[in-house]
Amino acid sequence: MSSAASIKQVKKQLRKQIKEKLKSISQESLTHQSHLIHQNLLTHPKFKDARSIAVYMNMPDLEVQTMEIIKSCFTLGKNVYLPRCNYTQIPGRKLNYMSMIRMPTFQSVLNLTPQGKYQLLEPTQGEDVMETGNLDLIIVPGVAFDRAKNRMGHGAGFYDEFITTYT
């Protein structure tokens, strides 16, 4: 087995173990922890200075809840971009790639319906940040992070591809 294949296998196993632990967190605890993260984010200089922010839409039971963050962004007059997973290929992008779509209002976020393979709330149309290029901050999900702040996602590569292409 090659070293790359070995690393991929280790990451897959680690994701599985961590997701099992995450499932044991109560909804009340997840909500409380999400609120604390939201409060910390509001005071962070990068957040305060950002005018345009991309925010992930959380999976129901496995990730920090982001709706409170999104609402605060609108309240503070920030431009909000949400992810849409695309399963076709366009020139210069991987087969499965992600777009960040600008949401006009918080109500438009509340009106979203589950889309795609992961049944997440996703916009179906709107201004793609790849056309405007004006993000100041990207808030991404992660299954795990290490002390050096490296992120391990869910394994599909949507955020890795987006960040690499965007930057």
N, C-alpha and C positions, 0 to 999 in steps of 0.2 A: 504494500500500500504506500502510495506517495505521501510525502509530508503534508501537502495541501489536502489530500483526501482524509488523512488522519486528523488534521485540524478541523475539517468540516464535520467529521464524525463526533469528535469531542464536543464541538459547539452544539451539535444536535442533541446529544445526551444531556449536556448542561442546561439547554433550553427546557428540555422535558422535566428535569429535576426542579428547576426554578419555577416553572409553571405549576407543578404539583404543589409546591409550597405556597405560591400565590393564591391558589384555590382555597387554602385554609384560612385566609384572611376574611374576617366577617365584613359584610357590606357596611356596617356602622364604622368599623375601623378604616376601611378604604375611604369612606366619605370624610372622616375626620382627618386622615393623613392628606387627602387631596386638598382639603380646606387649608391646612397648614402650609402646604407647598404653594398654594395660590397666594396666601398672605406673604410668604417670603418672596415670591416672584414680584409682587407689586412694589416691593422696596428695592429691588435690584436695579442698579444704575443702567444696565443694558436694556432692561424692560422699560424703565422710565424714559430713556432716550429714543427708543424705537418708535417709529411712526407706522411702519408696515410690518406685521407679524404673521408668520405662518404657524398654525397650531394644529396638532393632530386631533382627530376625533377618536376618543378612547373606545377600546373594546369594553363591553359591559363589566366584566368581573376581574380583569387581569391587569388593568392599567390605571394610573392616576386619572381621575375624572377631570375633563377639561372644560366643561360647559361654563363653570364659574369664571374660569380664565377668559374664555371667549367673550362672555358678557361684560367683564371688566374692560376688555380691549375696546369694545364698542362704546361703553360709558366714558372712557377716557379719550375718545375720538381717534382711535388708531384704525388703520386699514387692516382688515382681517382676511387671511387666505386660509382655505381649508383644502385638504387633499382629496383628489379623485384618482382612483386606481384605474389604469388603462391596460387593456389586455390585447392590444394590437401593436404593431411595430410601425414607427415612423423613422425617417432618416435621422441618424445621429442619436437614437435612443434604443434602449434594450427592448426586447419583446414585451415584457411587463414593465411599465413605467408609470410614474406618478406625476400628475399636474397639481399645481396649487392654484386654486380658483378664488378670486376675490368675492367676498360676500358683502352685499350692499347694506344689510341691516341685521340686527340680532334676530328679528322676527323671521328673516329668510333662513337663518340657521335652524330655528325652531321648526320651520316648515319642511326641512329635509326629510327624506325617507330612506330607509336602508337600501343600499345598492351593492352590487358586485358579489364576489366570492365570499368576502368577509362580513357582508351585511352591515356595513358601517354607514352612518349618515354621511352621504357624499353629495356635493353639488353636481348637477348634471350639465350645467352651462355657466358661462361667465368669463370674465377676463382672466387669462392664464398669466401668472407672474413671469413665465418665460418670455412673454411678449413685452412686459414692462420692466422687468429686472430691478424691482425696487424694494426687496426685502431687507429689513434691518435685523431681524431676529427670526430664527426657526426653532420652534419647540417640538422636539421629536420624542416618540415613545421609545422605550427600551425594556427588554426582558431583564437585563443586568448591566451594571456598570462596574468598572474596577476602580481602584484608588487613583489611577492615573487618568480617570475620566473617559476611558475608552468605553464605547457603547456596543452592546450586543443586542441586535434587534430580534424580530421574530423569524428571520431567516429567508424571507421572500426577496429582500434586497431593494424594495421600493424607495426607502429613504436614502440608502447609500447611493443609489443611482441618481436620485434627484439632486442630492447635495453635490455629488461629483459633477453632474451636468450643469447645475446652476452656478457653481462657483468656478 
